[in-house]
Amino acid sequence: MTLQYQWQLADELPMVYGTCICIYCALQADAKVGTNVYVSLGLFGYSAVVTLVYVQIRKPVFHQVAYGLEVMIILIRNMMHQIEIRKTNLGAYTEMMQLYQLGVGSFGLAFVLWNIDNIFCNEIRALRNALPV
């Protein structure tokens, strides 16, 4: 890692918290009134557990798995929403599918680059230092 541990936490934990907000929005898009309290408590609990465990074990892979789980929840919920829209509005479905593919593709590329940085950090740094200034 290139950051000191406390700054790594300051970088990675807000990713979990921000994604919980996205999950809340995705799950509440067409939910019944009153269910938002349970979703809120569940997401708050998830964030708290991830924070406490990550502070204790200090393994970046834990964060990657916890964050990846959140992203999968959003992707699955959005696919379910698109299936519902396809039944009623094929034009909107086509447009949403293009945006969905763009989002998944750009997010996937960012995830790959993030993992390349995590796995090959020392090699990339050595290559950078070997290049002429």
Disulfide bonds with the S-S distance in Angstrom:
none
